[in-house]
Amino acid sequence: MTITTNEKGTRSIEVTEEHLETLQRYSLLTDLLDSNGIVNENVVQKLRLNTVALLEHHNDDPALLALCRDVLFHDNMKAYGLHQLILLYLSKNL
């Protein structure tokens, strides 16, 4: 699956089922957004910091490392891309 990471649609990231399963296994998107529900660069940073903390305890999990490398810390991952990732995750988990 491909998510668009900018409004013009010129950048994208490939997301696999394994990436989505890892997001679910570690509950990385749970309580990520504030009450306003807006995804901005602060939310991207919060997700990355939460993931770094997890890596300190689960650094031998290849799925978590792949999620970080391929999606969360990808150069194209910005607020718009995270919003698209959240929408994809919700569509697959409802």
N, C-alpha and C positions, 0 to 999 in steps of 0.2 A: 504494500500500500504506500502511496506517496502523499505526503502532506505538503501544501504550499506554505512557504515561510515568509513571504512578503506579499503585500497587497497587489503588486503588479503581476504576481504569478511567475516571476522569472527565477525564483529560487525554490528549491524543494529538498525534502529529506525522505529517504525510504524508511518506513516503519514496518517491522515484521510482527507476526503474531507473538513471537517470543518476547519482543520488546514490550508489547501490551501486557502479556502475562507477568513480566517482571514488574511493571508499574503496579499491577494489581497485587502481586505477592508481597511487595514492600509497602503497599498503600501510599505510594509517593504523591498521588494527587488528592488524597484525603485531607481536608482542612487546609488546602493550599491557598485558596482564595479568601480574601477578606469579605466582609458582609456586602461590600459594593459589587462584588463579582467581576471586577475589571482585571484583565490580565495585562500587566505592564512589565517593564524590565525588572522592577523590584520582585515581582512574583517569579520571574525566571531565575534571579539570583537566589531567592529563598529555596526554590526547588534544587538548585545546584548545591547549595550549602547543606541541605538535608541529605542529599545523595552522598556528598563527601563524608558526612558523619557516618552514614551507613557503610561506606567503603572501609572505614577504619575498623569495623567489626566483621565485615563480610567481603574482604578483599580477595577471597579465593573463589567467589561466585562468578563464573565466566559470563552468565547472563546479565548480571548487574554491570559488569565491566563493559560488555557489549552495548548495553543501553546507554551508558555514559559516553562511550566513544562514538557510537553511531548516531545518537539522537540528542541527548541532553547537553553535551558539550560540543556539538557540531558547530562549526563556524556560522552556519546559516540560522541556528536556533535563536530566535528573538521572540518578543512578546506575541507577535502575530502567529508565528509558528507554534508556540506553546498553546495558544488558543485553539489552533487547528488540531493539535495533538489531543487536547482535552476533549474536543468534539468527537474525534475518531474513537477515543477510548470509551466515551459514553455510548456511542452508537454500537460498539461491539459488546458492551457489558450490560445493556438494558434488556 
